[in-house]
Amino acid sequence: MLFLRAFFLVLLVVSAGSFVCYAVTGQERFKHFGLVVLKWTLVAAFGFFGVLILDRIG
């Protein structure tokens, strides 16, 4: 559980760092990478919390 929380936090920091790099340099590749990382982080988080909810119900 702690590993997954740390993993999500690291992914969010990577995404935020990518957006900062985009703001500083203006290169689209940083924005694209940040959006891809953020999207998959949210997908994984929703899946993780969905499993926790289903575990509580069942």
PyMOL commands that set and color helices and strands:
alter all, ss='L'
color gray80, all
select helices_A, chain A and resi 2-25+28-57
alter helices_A, ss='H'
color red, helices_A
deselect
rebuild
show_as cartoon
